[in-house]
Amino acid sequence: MTARFLTRKQVADELAVSTSQVYALIRRGDLRHLKVGGRGLQRIGREDLEAYIERTYAETERWIAEHPFGEGDDDTD
């Protein structure tokens, strides 16, 4: 059974980013979360993570459409 709620570490592992980056997403309001208990443990709902991923895909697609490759562009990164 898939967990309903994830820790910042689990989200970081799924997104292949650091836990600090997940914390920044939460603080900016980009990634919905809830606080659990008196110590304020942060948990991210699996559905909220999937919604964030879908929004990010859509934003990336819009950005690509607005910034097509032109002459002189290359992929030497």
C-alpha positions in Angstrom: 0.0 0.0 0.0 1.3 3.4 -0.9 1.8 5.9 2.0 -0.7 8.7 2.0 1.8 11.1 3.6 5.5 11.6 3.0 8.3 13.1 4.9 10.5 15.8 3.4 13.2 13.2 3.0 10.9 10.9 1.0 9.8 13.8 -1.2 13.4 14.8 -1.7 14.3 11.2 -2.8 11.3 11.1 -5.3 12.2 14.5 -6.8 16.0 13.8 -6.7 16.7 17.0 -4.8 17.9 17.9 -1.3 15.7 18.1 1.7 16.7 21.8 1.8 15.1 22.3 -1.6 11.9 20.6 -0.4 11.8 22.9 2.6 12.2 25.9 0.3 9.3 24.6 -1.8 7.2 24.3 1.3 8.2 27.8 2.6 7.4 29.4 -0.7 4.0 27.8 -0.8 4.8 25.8 -3.9 4.3 22.4 -2.2 1.2 22.0 0.0 1.9 20.3 3.4 0.5 19.9 6.9 2.0 20.2 10.3 1.6 17.2 12.7 1.8 17.3 16.4 3.2 19.9 18.8 6.7 19.8 17.2 5.2 20.7 13.8 6.5 17.8 11.9 5.9 18.4 8.2 4.1 15.9 6.0 3.3 16.1 2.4 0.3 14.3 0.9 1.1 12.0 -2.0 -1.7 13.7 -4.0 -0.2 17.1 -3.2 3.2 15.9 -4.5 1.6 14.6 -7.6 -0.3 17.9 -8.1 3.0 19.8 -7.7 4.7 17.6 -10.3 1.9 18.1 -12.8 1.9 21.9 -12.3 5.7 21.9 -12.8 5.4 19.9 -16.0 2.8 22.4 -17.3 5.0 25.4 -16.3 8.0 23.8 -18.0 6.0 23.2 -21.2 4.8 26.8 -21.2 8.4 28.1 -20.7 9.7 25.9 -23.5 6.9 27.1 -25.8 7.8 30.8 -25.0 11.6 30.2 -25.4 12.2 28.1 -28.5 15.7 27.2 -29.6 17.1 29.8 -32.0 20.2 30.1 -34.0 23.3 30.0 -31.8 21.5 27.9 -29.1 23.3 24.7 -28.2 23.1 21.9 -25.7 26.7 22.0 -24.4 25.6 22.0 -20.7 
